[in-house]
Amino acid sequence: MVNTLPAQVQAGSFLTLHYRLAGPQGDVINTFEGQPATLTLGAGELSPALEERLVGLPEGTRTTFEVPAGAAFGDRNPDMVQWLARRELDAMGDPDEIYAIGEVVELPTPDGQGRFAGVVQAVRDDGALQLDFNHPLAGQPVTFEVHVIGVL
C-alpha cells in the first residue's frame, strides 16, 4: 500500500514555502507575491520561535500564527543602538555615500565573511550614524503567515 499522507515538517526538513512576517506597522517580509523561499529547518534562517510553529504542519498547509511581543525576535536591546564614526563607515564602504534616517545600512562582519544590517536612527553633522542593529520586529507582536508548499 502506498502512503498518501502529505509529508510533515520536522527538525531538519528542507522546505519550500511562502511566508509573511508583519508587525504593527505592516509587512517586513512577504514572499507571497514572488518566488517562494527555501530553507532548512534548524539552520537559523528563521527564529527558533517561528520554526517551532512549523513543526508538525503537513505539506500544503496555509495558516497564520499570532506570536506575542518579543517571542519571535526577542526584546529590543538598547545596547544594539550604537554610533559609528564616518571614518569607520568610509573604510567599510563608499566614502561618498549619503545616509538618511530610516535607511538600512549593510556592513561587513568583523571577520569579513558575512554581512549584518542596521537602520539609521540619526545622522550627526560630522557624518557619524546612530544605527539600530535590533531586528525590525524585536519587542513587537508578529503575525507569521505561512503556506508550506513542499517538505523534503
C-alpha positions as CSV (number, residue, x, y, z in Angstrom):
1,M,0.0,0.0,0.0
2,V,1.3,3.5,-0.9
3,N,1.5,6.1,1.8
4,T,-0.7,9.0,0.6
5,L,-0.4,11.2,3.6
6,P,1.4,14.5,3.0
7,A,4.9,14.9,4.4
8,Q,5.1,16.8,7.7
9,V,7.5,19.4,8.7
10,Q,10.1,18.2,11.2
11,A,13.5,19.3,12.5
12,G,16.0,19.3,9.6
13,S,13.2,19.4,6.9
14,F,14.1,21.2,3.7
15,L,11.1,23.4,3.0
16,T,9.7,25.3,0.1
17,L,7.2,27.9,1.4
18,H,5.7,31.3,1.1
19,Y,5.7,33.3,4.3
20,R,4.9,36.8,5.6
21,L,6.2,38.4,8.7
22,A,4.3,41.5,9.9
23,G,4.4,43.7,12.9
24,P,2.0,46.5,14.0
25,Q,3.4,48.8,11.2
26,G,2.8,46.2,8.5
27,D,4.8,43.7,6.5
28,V,8.6,43.3,7.0
29,I,8.9,40.2,4.7
30,N,6.4,38.9,2.3
31,T,7.2,36.2,-0.3
32,F,3.6,35.6,-1.4
33,E,3.9,38.0,-4.4
34,G,7.1,36.4,-5.7
35,Q,9.2,33.3,-5.6
36,P,8.7,31.0,-2.6
37,A,11.5,30.7,-0.1
38,T,13.6,27.6,0.5
39,L,15.2,26.8,3.9
40,T,16.3,24.1,6.1
41,L,14.5,23.9,9.5
42,G,17.1,24.3,12.2
43,A,19.7,26.1,10.1
44,G,18.9,29.5,11.7
45,E,17.2,31.0,8.7
46,L,14.1,31.7,10.8
47,S,14.0,32.4,14.5
48,P,13.5,29.3,16.7
49,A,10.1,30.6,17.8
50,L,8.9,30.7,14.2
51,E,10.5,27.3,13.4
52,E,8.8,25.6,16.3
53,R,5.4,26.7,14.9
54,L,6.1,25.0,11.6
55,V,7.0,21.6,13.1
56,G,4.2,19.1,12.5
57,L,2.5,21.1,9.7
58,P,1.6,18.9,6.8
59,E,2.7,19.8,3.3
60,G,0.1,22.1,1.7
61,T,-0.9,23.8,4.9
62,R,-1.7,27.5,4.8
63,T,-2.1,29.1,8.2
64,T,-1.4,32.2,10.3
65,F,0.2,32.4,13.8
66,E,0.0,35.4,16.1
67,V,3.3,35.5,18.0
68,P,3.4,37.6,21.2
69,A,5.6,40.6,21.6
70,G,9.2,39.6,22.0
71,A,8.7,35.9,21.4
72,A,9.7,35.9,17.7
73,F,12.8,38.1,17.7
74,G,13.4,38.9,21.4
75,D,13.0,42.1,23.2
76,R,14.6,45.4,21.9
77,N,18.1,45.8,23.3
78,P,19.2,49.4,23.8
79,D,22.8,48.2,23.6
80,M,22.1,47.3,19.9
81,V,21.8,51.1,19.1
82,Q,25.2,52.4,18.5
83,W,27.1,55.3,17.0
84,L,29.5,54.6,14.1
85,A,32.1,57.3,13.1
86,R,32.1,58.4,9.5
87,R,35.7,57.4,9.1
88,E,34.7,53.8,10.0
89,L,31.9,53.9,7.5
90,D,34.2,55.2,4.8
91,A,36.7,52.4,5.5
92,M,33.9,49.8,5.0
93,G,32.2,51.2,2.0
94,D,31.7,54.2,-0.3
95,P,33.2,57.4,1.2
96,D,30.7,59.5,-1.0
97,E,27.6,57.6,0.3
98,I,24.9,59.8,1.8
99,Y,22.9,58.2,4.6
100,A,19.3,59.0,5.5
101,I,17.2,58.3,8.6
102,G,15.3,55.0,8.2
103,E,17.7,53.7,5.6
104,V,19.1,50.1,6.1
105,V,22.9,50.0,6.0
106,E,24.7,46.7,5.4
107,L,28.1,46.3,7.0
108,P,30.7,43.5,6.8
109,T,31.1,41.3,9.9
110,P,34.4,41.8,11.7
111,D,35.8,38.6,10.1
112,G,34.8,39.9,6.6
113,Q,32.9,36.6,6.0
114,G,29.4,37.9,6.3
115,R,27.2,41.0,6.5
116,F,24.8,42.5,9.0
117,A,22.3,45.3,8.8
118,G,21.4,48.3,10.9
119,V,18.7,51.0,10.5
120,V,19.9,54.7,10.5
121,Q,18.3,56.4,13.5
122,A,20.2,59.7,13.4
123,V,23.0,61.4,11.4
124,R,25.3,63.9,13.1
125,D,26.9,67.0,11.4
126,D,30.2,65.1,11.4
127,G,28.6,62.3,9.4
128,A,28.5,59.8,12.2
129,L,25.5,57.5,12.2
130,Q,23.4,56.2,15.0
131,L,22.5,52.6,13.9
132,D,19.9,50.3,15.4
133,F,21.0,46.7,15.0
134,N,17.9,45.2,16.6
135,H,15.7,43.1,14.3
136,P,13.0,45.3,13.0
137,L,10.4,43.2,14.8
138,A,12.2,42.9,18.1
139,G,9.9,43.5,21.0
140,Q,6.8,43.6,18.8
141,P,3.9,41.1,18.3
142,V,4.4,39.3,15.0
143,T,1.9,37.9,12.5
144,F,3.5,34.9,10.8
145,E,1.5,33.6,7.8
146,V,2.9,30.6,6.0
147,H,2.0,28.3,3.1
148,V,4.0,25.1,3.2
149,I,4.4,24.2,-0.4
150,G,6.9,21.3,-0.2
151,V,8.6,19.3,2.5
152,L,11.7,17.1,1.9
